[in-house]
Amino acid sequence: MRANLRLLAGEFAESRRDCRAVFEIGQLYAATVCASAAQTGPDSVARARNLLAALGVDDAASIELRRWRLLTEADLASRADDAGSALGLLERAHALDTTHEEARTQLAELVLEQGDPARSLGLALAPNPSPARLVIQIRAALALDDPRAEQWHHDLDDMLDLDRQHGIPPHLREESQIALHVDRDAGTALALAQENFVTQKDTRDLRMLVAAALVAGDPNAVDAIRSWLSTTGFEDRAVARQLGATARFSAVAAPLTAP
């Protein structure tokens, strides 16, 4: 758990140290997933995927561990620019427990980005959505010209306001997504994504930041992203492709899709 929190904060070396401690207490399955998620440097995604493939199948592992592995493998596939594998892995993670919020939300988001808003909306419409899933629900509904999108947007605003009143940390990534994909306000989206990236640096946070920076046409923001990638060794081929193909900026540049 601590390793995952450090991964979210972009503290990769510290996360790997925690993963080694898991190895030392004999928890091979969990430690291998942990170490795979924490890999950085050249070809780190390929190394991590190979490490998980060598782990094999452990039917005795708990559903929680198996889901963590599948979500980790899906993230690595996405970062390898392997959309088909990422989708299949998320399907499997969701099938383990269709009520699990993170697996459902990630699957709904990827399905939406792959151009199937109808199925994405069906996945997102399960009861008691998180703010992250409600964002996907709104975006899918807008893509389908579903009139419920406006009401769901109000519901999300109410949910975020209530969380703020209760002192719950802000949902900056979700607010950035709404600003970019719904309100079409790239400047606000970039400011929110940058604030979010101070504390949260997983793949989806990075991609939200890249998308906002490109649509906003902010070369300084893009340079800062490139610097972070170089300094940390975090590998994401989809992001590298997007940044490498960007010779000039435009306010109508296409947002980064995931994976």
Secondary structure, DSSP 4 states (H G I P E B T S, - for coil): -HHHHHHHTT-HHHHHHHHHHHHHTT-HHHHHHHHHHT--STTHHHHHHHHHHHH---TTS-HHHHHHHHHHHHHHHHHTT-HHHHHHHHHHHHHH-TT-HHHHHHHHHHHHHTT-HHHHHHHHTSSS--HHHHHHHHHHHHHTT-THHHHHHHHHHHHHHHHHHTTPPP-HHHHHHIIIIIS--HHHHHHHHHHHHTT--SHHHHHHHHHHHHHHT-HHHHHHHHHHHHHH----HHHHHHHHT-SS--TTPPPPP--
